[in-house]
Amino acid sequence: MLRAGGEAMLSAIALHEVAGSDTRLREALRAADLPTDDIEDDGRAFFEAVSRDGQTIGYAGLERCGGDYLLRSVVILPAHQGYGFGRAIVEATLRDVDGDVFLATTSATSFFSSLGFSEVSRAEVPAAVLSTRQLSSICPSSATIMKLNRPPT
Ligand SMILES: CC(C)(COP(=O)(O)OP(=O)(O)OC[C@H]1O[C@@H](n2cnc3c(N)ncnc32)[C@H](O)[C@@H]1OP(=O)(O)O)[C@@H](O)C(=O)NCCC(=O)NCCS
């Protein structure tokens, strides 16, 4: 199958907010070995990506940390991986976000590098981001922390 370009993929999905208690969100994260312990805590927003023909493609989440954000819970369901949806869901989730965006990953560093994130040391990460449950207790200390590089304005 041919891969569509970024813009085409962006318009191929729509994001709908779902609650942290959504059972299909929990199952998708669990199946991908991503944290679920804190998804029902306050201060998180989760989105389901749906294709034009109504299929669930995957999920992404944002957690507010002071003026910054933690991008989390990015998962494309296995049947839909490799077609550009991962890039599309991240771009759609971050489209209206201002403030710095951080994430922690153990398995997808090169995926996020290709989207403009760079590895940062814990010393460079704001306290509000470091104290999220993802970074302080759930993610292994070996997780890579990354920050989105914004073009200079
Ligand atoms: C990581 C994940 C979201 C990528 O989704 P996807 O739809 O398969 O990715 P895309 O098709 O949009 O790929 C975008 C780019 O990243 C690359 N890429 C995709 N998955 C990758 C991975 N696991 N490692 C390295 N590179 C990857 C692709 O080759 C592509 O590069 P290109 O644009 O230069 O060709 C998906 O594999 C997934 O859900 N994995 C399990 C959960 C996970 O690890 N989430 C991230 C932690 S929060």
Ligand as a Chemical Component Dictionary entry (heavy atoms), coordinates in Angstrom:
data_LIG
# 
_chem_comp.id                   LIG 
_chem_comp.type                 NON-POLYMER 
_chem_comp.pdbx_formal_charge   0 
_chem_comp.three_letter_code    LIG 
# 
loop_
_chem_comp_atom.comp_id 
_chem_comp_atom.atom_id 
_chem_comp_atom.alt_atom_id 
_chem_comp_atom.type_symbol 
_chem_comp_atom.charge 
_chem_comp_atom.model_Cartn_x 
_chem_comp_atom.model_Cartn_y 
_chem_comp_atom.model_Cartn_z 
_chem_comp_atom.pdbx_ordinal 
LIG C1  C1  C 0 5.076  4.412 17.572 1  
LIG C2  C2  C 0 3.750  4.367 16.795 2  
LIG C3  C3  C 0 2.742  5.320 17.448 3  
LIG C4  C4  C 0 4.035  4.814 15.343 4  
LIG O1  O1  O 0 2.796  4.860 14.616 5  
LIG P1  P1  P 0 2.775  4.550 13.044 6  
LIG O2  O2  O 0 1.449  4.964 12.509 7  
LIG O3  O3  O 0 3.192  3.158 12.815 8  
LIG O4  O4  O 0 3.918  5.547 12.512 9  
LIG P2  P2  P 0 3.963  6.346 11.128 10 
LIG O5  O5  O 0 3.513  5.406 10.046 11 
LIG O6  O6  O 0 3.237  7.646 11.261 12 
LIG O7  O7  O 0 5.509  6.621 10.990 13 
LIG C5  C5  C 0 6.090  7.907 11.039 14 
LIG C6  C6  C 0 7.591  7.751 10.941 15 
LIG O8  O8  O 0 8.143  7.099 12.091 16 
LIG C7  C7  C 0 8.775  5.873 11.733 17 
LIG N1  N1  N 0 8.425  4.889 12.767 18 
LIG C8  C8  C 0 7.196  4.384 13.015 19 
LIG N2  N2  N 0 7.221  3.573 14.100 20 
LIG C9  C9  C 0 8.490  3.575 14.533 21 
LIG C10 C10 C 0 9.154  2.953 15.629 22 
LIG N3  N3  N 0 8.511  2.164 16.528 23 
LIG N4  N4  N 0 10.476 3.172 15.767 24 
LIG C11 C11 C 0 11.120 3.967 14.886 25 
LIG N5  N5  N 0 10.552 4.602 13.842 26 
LIG C12 C12 C 0 9.254  4.409 13.669 27 
LIG C13 C13 C 0 8.220  5.531 10.376 28 
LIG O9  O9  O 0 9.143  4.758 9.632  29 
LIG C14 C14 C 0 7.999  6.904 9.771  30 
LIG O10 O10 O 0 9.201  7.462 9.279  31 
LIG P3  P3  P 0 9.218  8.221 7.833  32 
LIG O11 O11 O 0 8.129  9.263 7.901  33 
LIG O12 O12 O 0 10.604 8.765 7.761  34 
LIG O13 O13 O 0 8.926  7.147 6.847  35 
LIG C15 C15 C 0 3.169  2.931 16.733 36 
LIG O14 O14 O 0 4.142  2.069 16.230 37 
LIG C16 C16 C 0 2.679  2.407 18.094 38 
LIG O15 O15 O 0 1.523  2.602 18.453 39 
LIG N6  N6  N 0 3.578  1.720 18.852 40 
LIG C17 C17 C 0 3.213  1.174 20.178 41 
LIG C18 C18 C 0 3.023  2.246 21.228 42 
LIG C19 C19 C 0 4.217  3.187 21.420 43 
LIG O16 O16 O 0 5.375  2.783 21.431 44 
LIG N7  N7  N 0 3.901  4.516 21.576 45 
LIG C20 C20 C 0 4.905  5.547 21.776 46 
LIG C21 C21 C 0 5.198  5.807 23.230 47 
LIG S1  S1  S 0 4.112  7.069 23.954 48 
# 
loop_
_chem_comp_bond.comp_id 
_chem_comp_bond.atom_id_1 
_chem_comp_bond.atom_id_2 
_chem_comp_bond.value_order 
_chem_comp_bond.pdbx_ordinal 
LIG C1  C2  SING 1  
LIG C2  C3  SING 2  
LIG C2  C4  SING 3  
LIG C2  C15 SING 4  
LIG C4  O1  SING 5  
LIG O1  P1  SING 6  
LIG P1  O2  DOUB 7  
LIG P1  O3  SING 8  
LIG P1  O4  SING 9  
LIG O4  P2  SING 10 
LIG P2  O5  DOUB 11 
LIG P2  O6  SING 12 
LIG P2  O7  SING 13 
LIG O7  C5  SING 14 
LIG C5  C6  SING 15 
LIG C6  O8  SING 16 
LIG C6  C14 SING 17 
LIG O8  C7  SING 18 
LIG C7  N1  SING 19 
LIG C7  C13 SING 20 
LIG N1  C8  SING 21 
LIG N1  C12 SING 22 
LIG C8  N2  DOUB 23 
LIG N2  C9  SING 24 
LIG C9  C10 SING 25 
LIG C9  C12 DOUB 26 
LIG C10 N3  SING 27 
LIG C10 N4  DOUB 28 
LIG N4  C11 SING 29 
LIG C11 N5  DOUB 30 
LIG N5  C12 SING 31 
LIG C13 O9  SING 32 
LIG C13 C14 SING 33 
LIG C14 O10 SING 34 
LIG O10 P3  SING 35 
LIG P3  O11 DOUB 36 
LIG P3  O12 SING 37 
LIG P3  O13 SING 38 
LIG C15 O14 SING 39 
LIG C15 C16 SING 40 
LIG C16 O15 DOUB 41 
LIG C16 N6  SING 42 
LIG N6  C17 SING 43 
LIG C17 C18 SING 44 
LIG C18 C19 SING 45 
LIG C19 O16 DOUB 46 
LIG C19 N7  SING 47 
LIG N7  C20 SING 48 
LIG C20 C21 SING 49 
LIG C21 S1  SING 50 
# 
